[in-house]
Amino acid sequence: MSIDRTARGIVLVPCLLLGGAFLSAAAWGPAEAGPNRTVALVIGLVLVLGGALAQLVGRGRPPESGLSGERRPEP
């Protein structure tokens, strides 16, 4: 279970950081970058939403056997 939580964190942190950077570039960028503001805004929103979606995916499923590192008892 902790591997899944770690993987979600590894996806979330870069998505939020890069998404925030793109959103701030769209908000406070130079006035000459007018057409690129829309692109930066879309990329920023996609990254932030992708990071949030990564936190929600896979939470309801029980862990599959064999992936947790535990050995099955031999018969």
Summary of the structure (lengths in Angstrom):
residues: 75
radius of gyration: 18.9
end to end distance: 25.7
largest distance: 71.6
contacts: 165
relative contact order: 0.18
helix: 71%
strand: 0%
